[in-house]
């Protein structure tokens, strides 16, 4: 390690810089089949990230400097030996010769590094595809159209009114997610068009936005206002996203920038990103090894900037070292079965990980294979979470109606050749015809490999699957039509708990037909309150146990849940006509409560749930079912409701324990837990639900849900203590409760 005194623009500071060598150089992966990078190293499982059009920046391997370095070292070595062989040579002379040789050697190494830009994202293969693949040429045309419109557009600031940007963020001059995404895409597309065409108008366009980022007072802090009070964090996910875009952009622009512009860029990112990032790291900031989207977006994004600044900034190597450790550590948080470690709504943040881990085509290293395999499994898990309308199951902090953005899957498909992942990418990667050109992600365009032919889940996957890691999702469907016009039925549940952005929802069961919810997962359709990620989180019903279709205890907000607990899948069985599973949820609760839930999905439109509870002491036990419409009571425990074009029946039978009370309720946010972190009142959706409550030590409750299209109400009849008959959709089925559990007959 060596301390350097460095001048960046007008700023002087000391920094620690680690000299690069073949034994310790930090190496990056590339998840693109088309990056054109070359593998050239002795360490197993590692690859260098080099652009074929530019020389590598490793001092030891830059080809145009290799002869100079080796010649200098050899000459100095021989000279020293000759001097040492002559006793008449004074120690002072030998010392001076040694110092001169070391200075000459260091000068050649620094020159080698400073003379060669690092291009983080290669475009050579993309340029080739422009002439051979029409779909790539069409995407390029859309991208260039957006870059053309930017030529006369003023630089954007946090005060800019942009399409789709909420007024609250404009008024507060906030660096919200949408703004940072738009700015990042703007500078990337301008730089990409410049790199391909050589037209300096696009360089000037990119630079106009970049220099405003460094100099406009509204850009003084590259953090969201909501994140500026986070302990020891002087950068955030906005900083990380913008840093990644700047790193990619700088590699494409660097040769066209003047010496003064390059100095301004380096000084700007040093002030806005590098020093705040390293200050956070020195204070052991929480997101370094948190294993969620802050890790990938902050550390991964700034790590990409570090790669771009190799040879230009003395702390680039230190940043890369930090990023390497954190990002490979992040992979360990993903489930072995592909389960994502956050709620489904955050899976699009795998874009940050996919951008970081770029694996070269044809690599056979074990580490590269493992990385690709893990991300492919995560992409497949994502496919399973999809509902008609290309929405996701709204477990945890997931929006119920927001379509998935699957740009991340392009890089994974390109590296792996996986056809299902390519389908995911093309279905939700914003590459469709008619898209607003400014929404087209330049990185997604570069990631697209048209030689990987997509295969849909209908061609590859069964209708049901159980996952065991993280959230432990269990899914049963009638088909794989994910269009907005679909009438497929999906029943989905979970027995686990996500590491991040999860709710108190272990044991949750929900049901949809097409885009209409029958049994509702309320999700998270509001802006986070300022205290949402603290001890007050259960006060907000969507995150609490009372906002889910599960058993709860007592009247306190925590509802008897174990904040770290998760259930277990006892069995999972799939047949052509049904899917059947049982979950032991006891460990998800505190105080030795025993809770099990057995679920039967009779295709297409029957759902049966058996809840059993045993307690050490008598206490309040409650079960809630959130319905897709306002429920009307027919008999005690029997309800009907209209859910879109479908009429549904909900029937609850108490098989053991004291007689429960039934009620219809609606959720709402109550003061003081009714404001977002922006100071806005939270939206009141007033989701309807049926509540079943008793005071007891043990209960056994059976719930039957059936629906049919139109106004005909399904009929649920209890024939005897263990038999129910259901008429719906012109069909009659029988549900039996045996000593082995639930059974059904058509």
C-alpha positions, -999 to 999 in steps of 0.1 A, spaced: 0 0 0 12 35 -8 1 70 2 -3 94 -27 -7 131 -27 -30 138 -56 -43 169 -73 -77 166 -88 -87 199 -104 -81 224 -76 -86 199 -48 -57 183 -31 -60 152 -9 -41 122 3 -53 87 -5 -43 51 -2 -36 34 -34 -30 -3 -39 -5 -11 -67 -20 -35 -92 -3 -69 -98 -13 -101 -114 -16 -116 -79 -40 -91 -64 -58 -73 -92 -96 -71 -87 -114 -87 -116 -150 -80 -127 -175 -104 -144 -195 -96 -175 -229 -110 -179 -231 -102 -215 -226 -127 -243 -217 -97 -265 -193 -77 -245 -164 -88 -266 -142 -90 -235 -113 -114 -235 -103 -138 -208 -66 -135 -199 -55 -144 -164 -40 -171 -143 -65 -170 -114 -92 -196 -117 -128 -183 -118 -119 -147 -125 -121 -127 -157 -109 -92 -167 -133 -66 -180 -116 -52 -211 -129 -35 -242 -114 -51 -273 -112 -17 -289 -91 -3 -261 -61 -16 -243 -64 -30 -207 -55 -7 -179 -35 -33 -158 -1 -18 -156 15 -52 -160 -4 -63 -191 -10 -32 -212 6 -45 -245 20 -12 -257 38 -6 -224 48 -42 -216 81 -39 -235 90 -6 -218 82 -20 -183 101 -52 -188 130 -34 -204 132 -9 -176 131 -36 -150 156 -58 -167 180 -29 -173 177 -17 -138 182 -52 -124 213 -58 -145 227 -24 -136 223 -30 -100 240 -64 -102 269 -49 -120 272 -21 -94 271 -45 -65 298 -66 -81 323 -37 -79 334 -31 -43 347 2 -53 312 16 -59 301 35 -28 268 26 -10 257 62 -19 260 55 -56 242 22 -53 214 39 -34 210 67 -60 210 42 -88 183 21 -70 162 52 -64 165 63 -100 155 29 -113 124 27 -90 113 62 -100 117 53 -137 98 21 -132 69 38 -113 68 65 -139 63 40 -167 36 22 -147 17 53 -139 20 65 -175 7 31 -187 -23 34 -165 -31 71 -171 -29 68 -209 -55 41 -213 -92 47 -207 -113 19 -194 -145 12 -214 -169 -6 -190 -194 -16 -216 -182 -28 -250 -203 -20 -281 -184 -38 -308 -208 -67 -312 -238 -43 -310 -224 -24 -340 -221 -57 -359 -257 -66 -351 -270 -33 -364 -264 -45 -399 -275 -81 -394 -306 -80 -371 -335 -58 -379 -349 -59 -344 -316 -44 -331 -316 -18 -358 -351 -8 -349 -341 -5 -312 -312 16 -322 -335 39 -342 -357 44 -312 -327 51 -290 -312 76 -314 -346 93 -318 -346 100 -280 -309 112 -281 -319 135 -310 -347 151 -289 -322 156 -261 -300 178 -283 -321 209 -277 -334 199 -243 -320 219 -213 -302 199 -187 -325 184 -161 -324 193 -124 -345 182 -94 -368 211 -103 -375 197 -138 -411 189 -146 -408 156 -166 -434 132 -179 -445 108 -152 -427 128 -124 -449 135 -94 -455 171 -85 -445 165 -49 -409 156 -60 -407 186 -83 -419 210 -56 -395 196 -30 -366 195 -55 -362 158 -46 -339 133 -63 -365 106 -66 -360 73 -83 -377 83 -116 -356 114 -120 -323 95 -115 -334 68 -139 -343 94 -165 -310 113 -161 -289 81 -162 -306 70 -194 -302 104 -210 -264 106 -206 -260 70 -215 -279 72 -248 -261 104 -258 -227 89 -250 -236 57 -269 -248 75 -300 -216 96 -299 -195 64 -295 -211 48 -325 -215 78 -348 -186 101 -337 -210 130 -339 -198 155 -313 -233 170 -309 -241 140 -288 -209 144 -268 -219 180 -261 -254 169 -252 -241 143 -226 -216 168 -212 -242 195 -208 -261 172 -185 -230 159 -167 -215 193 -159 -249 205 -144 -247 174 -121 -214 187 -108 -221 224 -106 -258 232 -101 -267 239 -65 -299 217 -69 -275 188 -75 -254 195 -44 -264 162 -27 -270 131 -48 -293 115 -23 -331 113 -20 -344 137 7 -358 107 25 -324 91 28 -304 121 41 -309 112 77 -297 76 74 -269 69 99 -234 69 85 -247 68 49 -234 98 28 -245 82 -4 -277 62 -13 -293 42 -41 -298 74 -61 -261 81 -59 -253 45 -69 -276 44 -99 -262 77 -112 -226 65 -105 -231 34 -127 -245 55 -155 -216 80 -152 -191 52 -152 -205 36 -184 -208 71 -200 -173 82 -191 -158 52 -208 -176 61 -241 -169 98 -239 -134 99 -224 -114 101 -256 -135 129 -269 -133 150 -238 -107 177 -233 -82 175 -206 -101 202 -187 -133 182 -190 -118 150 -178 -103 169 -148 -138 183 -141 -154 149 -143 -129 133 -119 -131 162 -95 -169 161 -97 -173 123 -90 -146 125 -63 -166 152 -45 -201 138 -51 -195 101 -49 -161 88 -40 -153 107 -8 -188 103 6 -188 66 -3 -154 60 14 -165 80 44 -196 57 47 -174 26 44 -150 39 71 -180 42 94 -191 6 87 -223 17 70 -251 -9 72 -256 -14 34 -222 -28 28 -232 -64 36 -270 -60 39 -277 -82 9 -305 -62 -6 -311 -35 -32 -290 -10 -14 -260 -33 -17 -264 -39 -54 -273 -3 -63 -250 16 -41 -219 -6 -39 -224 -22 -74 -231 12 -90 -201 29 -75 -180 -1 -82 -187 3 -119 -176 39 -116 -144 26 -99 -138 4 -129 -142 33 -153 -118 54 -132 -89 29 -132 -58 49 -141 -76 82 -136 -83 82 -99 -60 69 -72 -87 54 -51 -104 34 -79 -86 2 -68 -99 7 -33 -135 11 -45 -132 -20 -67 -119 -40 -38 -149 -30 -17 -174 -37 -45 -159 -71 -53 -163 -83 -17 -198 -69 -12 -212 -80 -46 -200 -116 -44 -213 -116 -8 -247 -105 -21 -250 -136 -42 -249 -157 -10 -282 -141 0 -302 -155 -30 -320 -187 -24 -305 -220 -37 -338 -226 -54 -338 -192 -70 -359 -174 -44 -352 -137 -44 -343 -124 -10 -366 -94 -11 -403 -90 -19 -412 -97 -56 -416 -60 -63 -379 -54 -58 -367 -81 -82 -362 -55 -109 -333 -42 -88 -314 -73 -100 -306 -49 -129 -279 -35 -107 -264 -70 -100 -267 -81 -137 -249 -49 -148 -221 -56 -123 -216 -93 -130 -209 -93 -167 -197 -127 -176 -179 -132 -210 -193 -155 -236 -179 -190 -235 -163 -187 -201 -158 -221 -184 -147 -209 -150 -165 -223 -120 -171 -189 -105 -186 -176 -137 -209 -206 -141 -221 -203 -105 -228 -166 -109 -248 -172 -141 -266 -202 -127 -277 -183 -96 -291 -154 -116 -308 -177 -141 -326 -194 -112 -336 -160 -98 -350 -151 -133 -370 -184 -133 -384 -176 -98 -395 -142 -111 -415 -159 -139 -433 -179 -113 -443 -147 -94 -461 -133 -125 -499 -128 -126 -520 -119 -157 -513 -84 -168 -476 -91 -162 -480 -80 -126 -463 -97 -97 -477 -114 -66 -479 -84 -42 -462 -101 -12 -443 -76 9 -436 -41 -4 -449 -48 -39 -473 -27 -58 -505 -46 -68 -510 -31 -102 -475 -22 -114 -462 -44 -143 -428 -59 -138 -397 -42 -153 -375 -71 -164 -346 -53 -181 -323 -72 -157 -331 -105 -175 -315 -94 -208 -279 -97 -196 -286 -130 -179 -302 -145 -210 -273 -132 -232 -247 -148 -209 -265 -181 -203 -285 -186 -235 -315 -195 -213 -346 -193 -234 -371 -187 -205 -350 -158 -192 -350 -144 -227 -388 -146 -228 -389 -128 -195 -366 -101 -208 -385 -95 -241 -419 -96 -223 -412 -69 -198 -379 -53 -208 -395 -22 -224 -383 -32 -258 -419 -33 -273 -431 -14 -303 -446 20 -296 -426 26 -264 -418 62 -255 -382 65 -268 -370 80 -235 -382 50 -216 -359 27 -236 -330 16 -215 -297 19 -234 -282 -10 -213 -312 -32 -221 -307 -25 -258 -270 -34 -256 -279 -65 -236 -303 -79 -262 -289 -109 -280 -313 -119 -308 -296 -152 -313 -312 -165 -280 -347 -176 -290 -373 -171 -263 -395 -199 -250 -426 -191 -229 -434 -206 -195 -463 -224 -212 -438 -243 -232 -415 -251 -204 -431 -251 -169 -457 -271 -150 -487 -254 -134 -476 -256 -98 -443 -253 -79 -431 -249 -43 -401 -229 -32 -383 -234 1 -359 -205 6 -366 -169 16 -403 -162 12 -410 -199 5 -437 -193 -22 -462 -220 -32 -480 -214 -65 -508 -232 -83 -523 -220 -116 -546 -231 -143 -525 -218 -172 -497 -195 -183 -517 -168 -201 -502 -136 -186 -520 -112 -209 -544 -86 -196 -572 -105 -212 -563 -138 -194 -589 -157 -174 -564 -180 -158 -567 -186 -121 -537 -184 -97 -536 -194 -61 -505 -183 -43 -492 -187 -8 -460 -185 13 -446 -202 43 -413 -182 46 -401 -147 52 -380 -125 29 -348 -110 42 -358 -75 32 -390 -56 23 -412 -84 36 -443 -82 57 -457 -101 87 -475 -125 62 -461 -160 69 -489 -183 58 -506 -159 35 -529 -173 8 -544 -153 -21 -564 -160 -53 -569 -142 -86 -587 -148 -119 -571 -128 -147 -564 -94 -134 -592 -96 -108 -584 -105 -72 -608 -129 -55 -589 -133 -22 -568 -102 -19 -531 -96 -12 -532 -59 -3 -495 -53 -11 -480 -19 -7 -496 9 -27 -483 39 -9 -452 60 -4 -432 48 26 -438 68 58 -407 81 76 -410 55 104 -420 26 82 -387 7 86 -386 11 123 -406 -3 153 -438 14 141 -440 -7 110 -468 -29 123 -489 2 128 -494 3 90 -519 -24 82 -504 -35 48 -472 -45 66 -488 -60 96 -503 -94 102 -538 -79 104 -534 -68 68 -532 -105 56 -553 -136 53 -537 -154 82 -543 -163 118 -534 -136 144 -534 -134 182 -544 -107 206 -551 -71 198 -516 -57 197 -501 -46 163 -475 -74 163 -504 -100 165 -482 -126 182 -458 -129 152 -422 -137 155 -404 -110 135 -377 -135 125 -398 -166 123 -408 -186 93 -429 -217 86 -421 -250 70 -437 -268 41 -450 -302 54 -460 -316 20 -467 -304 -16 -486 -325 -41 -497 -316 -76 -522 -335 -97 -538 -326 -130 -570 -314 -113 -556 -299 -81 -526 -288 -60 -525 -297 -23 -501 -285 3 -497 -281 41 -477 -255 60 -465 -257 96 -465 -220 107 -457 -225 144 -422 -210 143 -436 -178 127 -454 -171 160 -441 -165 195 -449 -182 228 -451 -219 217 -482 -214 196 -489 -243 173 -504 -232 140 -509 -253 108 -526 -244 75 -536 -269 48 -545 -256 13 -563 -273 -16 -566 -256 -50 -592 -275 -71 -588 -263 -106 -600 -240 -118 -620 -220 -92 -621 -238 -58 -600 -229 -28 -602 -248 5 -581 -239 36 -580 -257 69 -566 -237 98 -557 -255 131 -544 -238 162 -533 -251 196 -522 -227 224 -507 -230 259 -533 -205 272 -566 -192 261 -564 -160 241 -580 -140 213 -577 -158 179 -586 -140 147 -587 -150 110 -592 -124 82 -601 -130 46 -596 -99 24 -622 -101 -4 -622 -88 -40 -655 -70 -34 -677 -58 -5 -690 -90 12 -727 -96 20 -736 -120 48 -760 -148 38 -758 -170 69 -733 -170 98 -700 -176 83 -714 -175 47 -708 -145 24 -710 -136 -12 -693 -107 -31 -689 -94 -66 -653 -93 -78 -653 -77 -112 -672 -99 -136 -672 -128 -111 -695 -137 -82 -677 -154 -53 -688 -173 -22 -668 -173 10 -679 -199 36 -662 -204 70 -670 -233 93 -659 -236 129 -652 -274 133 -638 -272 168 -636 -247 196 -660 -221 208 -684 -204 184 -667 -175 167 -681 -141 159 -682 -129 123 -679 -93 110 -673 -74 78 -647 -46 81 -627 -22 60 -591 -12 65 -579 24 69 -548 43 80 -553 61 113 -534 91 127 -506 95 135 -498 66 111 -514 81 80 -487 102 64 -459 94 39 -423 106 43 -432 134 19 -458 147 43 -487 136 21 -517 118 35 -517 81 27 -544 70 2 -573 53 19 -582 22 -1 -606 8 25 -601 -28 15 -630 -50 26 -625 -81 47 -644 -108 67 -631 -112 102 -636 -144 123 -627 -141 161 -629 -162 192 -614 -165 226 -600 -200 230 -570 -224 234 -577 -244 202 -596 -239 170 -602 -258 137 -617 -236 110 -624 -246 74 -627 -220 47 -642 -226 13 -639 -201 -16 -656 -206 -50 -664 -183 -78 -681 -183 -112 -683 -158 -140 -714 -137 -141 -740 -131 -115 -747 -167 -105 -737 -171 -69 -718 -204 -61 -736 -225 -35 -716 -240 -6 -735 -266 15 -723 -285 45 -737 -320 42 -723 -333 75 -694 -327 99 -668 -338 73 -685 -331 39 -692 -300 18 -708 -297 -16 -701 -268 -38 -720 -259 -70 -703 -232 -92 -698 -226 -129 -722 -254 -138 -702 -280 -118 -707 -298 -86 -678 -309 -64 -674 -325 -30 -649 -316 -3 -641 -342 23 -623 -338 56 -606 -371 64 -581 -382 90 -554 -376 64 -566 -341 57 -584 -325 28 -597 -344 -3 -621 -334 -31 -641 -352 -58 -655 -338 -90 
